Amino acid sequence: WAFNEEGLARAVADCVIPVISAVGHEIDFTLCDFAADIRAETPSAAAELISSGFLETEDRVEIASAELTQIVEESFRALRNQCVLAEGRLALLSPKAKVEQGLLRLDDLSNRLSSFLREQLLVKRHAFAAMSSRLGSFSPEPEIKLLKNEHESKKARFERVMEVLYQSKILRFHQAQARLQPLSPQSILKRGFTMVSSPSGELIERRALVREKTLTIQFHDGEVVVDVQKD
């Protein structure tokens, strides 16, 4: 009869911890049976209900833990692969490589321009020599003066053409130089990049190359020396 008392029934109903009512008389019901979260026929049945739920939950936790571990490992493998791919792409986009390619291209253009100007000048000199020999074959003075004037006119036109050609090549050279200027190390540093080097001057491109206790960081307006703290 104690399980029919109002005070006990209210205490069971207000309890924040789940309550199983297991008085033990299967054919009888008490107020606590209705106030509790679950009713069991006997205390043994209540114990079995609790233990079976615990074991089932424990199995589910172990399964979930194994699945979570597998998911985390797969995620780490995927991230590691992404890092390797990103590292490869960054190596191809290295400012140092672009600067070296730009300098090689600039040297090639300069050499080609100089070679072209020398060839053009040699051709014109040969033409001028041939023209001079032809003029020497004419003996009459008026014709000589006429040819001389014509020669001077052609020479002047030739020099103007050569000057225009030279200025055009110089302009193309400066245009190529202007396109390559943004790829210079100083221009790249002005856009916010920095270059990290060891005390011996070796360029540090990856964290794995850090072996010194101090590093030099080069900015576009100067450099600073920093201490390395490895975790």
Sequence and secondary structure as in RCSB ss.txt:
>XXXX:A:sequence
WAFNEEGLARAVADCVIPVISAVGHEIDFTLCDFAADIRAETPSAAAELISSGFLETEDRVEIASAELTQIVEES
FRALRNQCVLAEGRLALLSPKAKVEQGLLRLDDLSNRLSSFLREQLLVKRHAFAAMSSRLGSFSPEPEIKLLKNE
HESKKARFERVMEVLYQSKILRFHQAQARLQPLSPQSILKRGFTMVSSPSGELIERRALVREKTLTIQFHDGEVV
VDVQKD
>XXXX:A:secstr
 GGG HHHHHHHHH SS  EE  S TT   HHHHHSSEE SSHHHHHHHHHHHHHHHHHHHHHHHHHHHHHHHHH
HHHHHHHHHHHHHHHHHT HHHHHHHHHHHHHHHHHHHHHHHHHHHHHHHHHHHHHHHHHHT  SHHHHHHHHHH
HHHHHHHHHHHHHHHHHHHHHHHHHHHHHHGGGSHHHHHHTT  EEE TT  B  SGGG  SSEEEEEETTEEEE
EE    
